[in-house]
Amino acid sequence: MNPFDQVTIISVTYESAALIDSLATTLARFPHVIVIDNASSDQTAAGLQARLPQARVIRNARNSGFGPANNQAVAMVATPFALLLNPDCDISTAALQQLLESAQTYPQAALIAPQGWYGPERIQPSYRQAFYERRTAQDYRIPDGVCSAKWLHGCCQLVRVAAFRDFGGFDERFFLYYEDDDICLRALKAGYDCLLDPRAEVLHHGGASSAPSWRTDFRKHFHFFRSRHLILGKYLGAATARRYRAKTIIAAPLATLVYALLLRKKYALKWCAWGCAAWSRQL
C-alpha cells in the first residue's frame, strides 16, 4: 500500500505564478492533491492544472482568505490526513512519511508540524508558546525530539481530518495572520495535541506565496492588524483589543508621516495600513 494514499496535500494559492514550477514539482510526488486558488489574476490555477493531472484545482471567484480556503479544501478530503502546505514550501517524501509515522505514534495529535528551514543554515522558528505568553530572549533551538507546543508554524502542518472537523477547523474571521495561533489553541482546548517533529524537515522560502507589490504589502499589513485585533479580543478580552486599536489610531498618522519624510516607504506603508485597519474596526 502506498503510504501517501492516507494523505491529501492541500495548497492555497494567490497570485503565485512565479512558484508554479517549484510547487508543481513538490505536489507531483503525491497522489492526492487539492489546490484552492483564491481568485488569482495571473496563470497560477491554469499552470498548476496543466502540470498536475492528478490534482483537483478549485478556482474561487474571490479571495476568501487562507483559513476559509483551507476549510473549503478539507471539506472535500476523503483521506484520514491532510497536509496544509504553503505554495513556497517544499516537502520531501521522506519528511511526509515521518509526519505520518508520528501521527500513528501519537493518535491524540490533531496537528503535527515539521522543522522548517529558510536555507541551508537559516533555521525557521517552527514552534513556541502561545502568542500572549512571555517569550525568553534566547535563540531558537531545535528540540531533541517530538515536543508539544501552543503554536506551530502554519507553512506546513499535517492535520488529522477527523480532529480538524471535530473542533471546527479554522476560524474564518481570520483572513490572514494569526489563524495558526488560533487553530492550535482551539485544538488544545478540544483535548488534542499539537506537536513538532524535528525529524521531518521542510524548506520554506518565506514571503514568496504571492507576488510582491505595494498593493499586496498594504493588504498584508491591513489584515495583520485586523487579525491581531481579533485574536487579542478573543483570548485577552475586549478591553485589551480596544486599547490596541486606540493606540494604533493615535500613533499611525504620525508614524506614517515621519517614515514618509525619511523616505522609508515600507514603514510608512505599514503604518498607513495599520491606521486604516484600526479605523475600519473603530467604525
Secondary structure, DSSP 4 states (H G I P E B T S, - for coil): --GGGGEEEEEEESS-GGGHHHHHHHHTT-S-EEEEE---SSSHHHHHHHH-TTEEEEE-SS---HHHHHHHHHTT--SSEEEEE-TTEEE-HHHHHHHHHHHHH-TTEEEEEEEEEEETTEEEP-EES-TTS---SSPP---SS-EE-SEE-TTEEEEEHHHHHHHTSS-TT-SSSSHHHHHHHHHHHTT-EEEEEEEEEEEE--S-SS---HHHHHHHHHHHHHHHHHHHHHHH-HHHHHHHHHHHHHHHHHHHHHHHHTT-HHHHHHHHHHHHHHHHHH-
